[in-house]
Amino acid sequence: MKTLFFGLFFAFSIYHAKAENLDSMTIKVKGISYVIRIGDTMQLGYGANPDGSFMYLYFGGEKTPVDKGSAGKRAIITKIKYFKNFDQYQLHIKGKTVLCVVDMPQAIDKAEITGFNGILF
């Protein structure tokens, strides 16, 4: 049991140690490049899970999906992280009452994110 706990802790530490905080990122949607910065507004689409919850928007480390009540809302980007090991971006966003994490570009591919700064994809 101790070995399993230590192994999970070690793997978790490595995963998060490789994260790089960024001020901006560039994504390509339908052949058009967009630069996203901290402070930009993000437009949420609809959740891709069968129950309407979000597949790539979640709360914290437990990855609890954001429920369908957040569909169509806007949120502000508060942090941009890049995980080189996985070639994965994460956006930390804040809505009126929620703080959550977004996996990019998967959230755009599933239409859970539909635009930035009033520009819809």
C-alpha positions as CSV (number, residue, x, y, z in Angstrom):
1,M,0.0,0.0,0.0
2,K,2.8,2.4,0.9
3,T,4.5,1.6,-2.4
4,L,1.4,2.3,-4.4
5,F,0.8,5.6,-2.6
6,F,4.4,6.7,-3.1
7,G,4.3,5.7,-6.8
8,L,1.1,7.7,-7.4
9,F,2.5,10.7,-5.5
10,F,5.7,10.5,-7.6
11,A,3.8,10.3,-10.9
12,F,1.6,13.2,-9.9
13,S,4.6,15.3,-8.9
14,I,6.3,14.6,-12.3
15,Y,3.2,15.5,-14.2
16,H,2.8,18.8,-12.5
17,A,6.5,19.6,-12.4
18,K,6.7,19.8,-16.2
19,A,4.0,22.4,-16.5
20,E,5.1,25.8,-17.9
21,N,3.0,28.9,-17.1
22,L,2.4,31.1,-20.2
23,D,1.1,34.5,-20.9
24,S,-0.5,33.5,-24.2
25,M,-1.0,30.6,-26.6
26,T,-1.9,30.2,-30.2
27,I,-4.5,27.8,-31.4
28,K,-5.7,27.0,-34.9
29,V,-9.4,26.4,-35.5
30,K,-10.8,25.7,-39.0
31,G,-7.5,26.9,-40.5
32,I,-7.5,30.3,-38.7
33,S,-5.0,31.0,-35.9
34,Y,-6.1,32.7,-32.7
35,V,-3.9,34.1,-30.0
36,I,-5.4,33.6,-26.5
37,R,-4.1,35.6,-23.5
38,I,-4.7,35.8,-19.8
39,G,-7.7,38.1,-19.2
40,D,-9.5,37.1,-22.5
41,T,-13.1,36.1,-22.4
42,M,-14.1,32.5,-23.4
43,Q,-17.5,31.5,-24.7
44,L,-18.7,28.1,-23.4
45,G,-20.6,25.8,-25.8
46,Y,-22.4,22.7,-24.6
47,G,-21.1,19.7,-22.8
48,A,-20.1,16.7,-24.9
49,N,-21.0,14.0,-22.3
50,P,-24.3,12.2,-22.9
51,D,-25.8,13.8,-19.7
52,G,-24.9,17.3,-21.0
53,S,-22.0,17.8,-18.6
54,F,-18.6,18.9,-20.0
55,M,-16.0,16.4,-21.0
56,Y,-13.0,18.7,-21.1
57,L,-14.1,21.4,-18.5
58,Y,-13.7,20.2,-14.9
59,F,-13.1,21.3,-11.4
60,G,-9.6,20.8,-9.9
61,G,-7.4,17.8,-9.6
62,E,-10.3,15.3,-9.3
63,K,-11.5,16.2,-12.8
64,T,-15.2,16.5,-11.7
65,P,-17.0,17.6,-14.9
66,V,-18.7,21.0,-15.0
67,D,-22.4,20.4,-15.2
68,K,-24.7,21.4,-18.2
69,G,-25.9,24.5,-16.3
70,S,-22.8,26.3,-17.4
71,A,-23.5,25.9,-21.1
72,G,-23.6,29.1,-23.1
73,K,-21.9,31.2,-20.4
74,R,-18.7,33.2,-20.5
75,A,-15.6,32.9,-18.4
76,I,-12.3,34.8,-18.0
77,I,-9.0,33.1,-18.6
78,T,-6.9,33.4,-15.4
79,K,-3.9,31.1,-16.2
80,I,-2.5,29.2,-19.2
81,K,-0.4,26.1,-18.6
82,Y,1.5,24.0,-21.1
83,F,2.6,20.4,-20.4
84,K,5.4,19.6,-22.7
85,N,5.3,15.8,-21.9
86,F,1.8,15.5,-23.3
87,D,1.8,18.5,-25.7
88,Q,-1.2,19.6,-23.8
89,Y,-2.5,23.1,-22.9
90,Q,-4.7,23.8,-19.9
91,L,-6.6,27.0,-19.4
92,H,-7.8,28.0,-15.9
93,I,-11.0,30.0,-16.1
94,K,-13.3,31.9,-13.8
95,G,-17.0,32.4,-14.3
96,K,-19.3,34.3,-11.9
97,T,-19.1,31.6,-9.3
98,V,-16.9,28.9,-10.7
99,L,-13.2,28.2,-11.1
100,C,-12.3,25.3,-13.4
101,V,-9.8,23.9,-15.8
102,V,-10.1,23.4,-19.6
103,D,-8.1,20.9,-21.6
104,M,-7.2,22.4,-25.0
105,P,-7.6,21.8,-27.9
106,Q,-10.0,18.9,-27.0
107,A,-12.6,21.3,-25.7
108,I,-12.7,23.2,-29.0
109,D,-12.8,19.9,-31.0
110,K,-15.9,18.9,-29.0
111,A,-17.5,22.4,-29.3
112,E,-17.4,22.8,-25.5
113,I,-15.6,26.1,-26.3
114,T,-17.2,28.1,-29.1
115,G,-15.1,31.3,-29.2
116,F,-12.9,33.9,-27.6
117,N,-13.4,37.6,-27.1
118,G,-16.8,37.7,-28.9
119,I,-15.4,35.9,-32.0
120,L,-17.2,32.5,-32.5
121,F,-15.6,29.7,-34.4
